[in-house]
Amino acid sequence: GIQVEQSPPDLILQEGANSTLRCNFSDSVNNLQWFHQNPWGQLINLFYIPSGTKQNGRLSATTVATERYSLLYISSSQTTDSGVYFCAVDDYKLSFGAGTTVTVRA
Amino acid sequence: DTGVSQDPRHKITKRGQNVTFRCDPISEHNRLYWYRQTLGQGPEFLTYFQNEAQLEKSRLLSDRFSAERPKGSFSTLEIQRTEQGDSAMYLCASSLVDGYTFGSGTRLTVV
C-alpha cells in the first residue's frame, strides 16, 4: 500500500507563531486530505487538496502531486489549534500518516 | 443532515463478550468505511462498502470481526469474543465523490 510520512512528529509553538507541517507519500494518489483530530477524537476535515493551494482563514495547504508531498501552514497560531494533524491519501480508501501533534502555548 | 453518526460513543466490555457498533452515514453517500485507531497512531483501514457490497477487508480484520451494510444505508461492525487488544477507537466515514467525512467514533475498552 501507499506509505505516508508526516513530519515533524511533535511541534510546540508559542501563541502567534507560524508553522509548517509536511506530508510525503510514496505513490500517485487521487486525492489528499488534511484533518485535525480534536481532544475528543473527532476528525475534522481541513482540506481536500489533490493538487494546488487552498486557504481557509489562518490555515492553508499546498500539494505538489508530481513530487508527492503536501504542506499544511498554520499562521498566527492559537491555543485552539492544538491537537493532532493527519494527512491522508486516497487510492480509493484513505491511508493515514502517523500525525503531527501540535501544542500551542499561551 | 447532521453528518456521520456513530453509536455508542463509549463501550466497556468484558473479555470474551461480543459487541456491535452502528454507523449512520450521510444519506447521499454511497461509500462507507470503518477504521480503527489506537493511542498515538493514525487510523487504520478495516473495510469499506459501496452501497451494500463489501468491497475490501483489511488483513487487520480477523474472523472475529464482521461488518454489514444492509440496503446500503447504515452499517454495523461486530466483534465476537473480544480481546484486550481490540481496545481502540472505531471510526466510521462516508464519502461520495469529494472527500471523506468521519463520525465521532466509538471508543471500545475491553477489560
Interface residues (C-beta under 8 A of the other chain):
Chain A: V4 N31 Q33 F35 W40 G41 Q42 L43 N45 Y48 F86 A88 D90 K93 L94 S95 F96 G97 A98 G99
Chain B: Y33 Y35 Q37 G40 Q41 G42 P43 E44 F45 Y48 E56 M89 L91 A93 D98 G99 Y100 T101 F102 S104 G105 R107
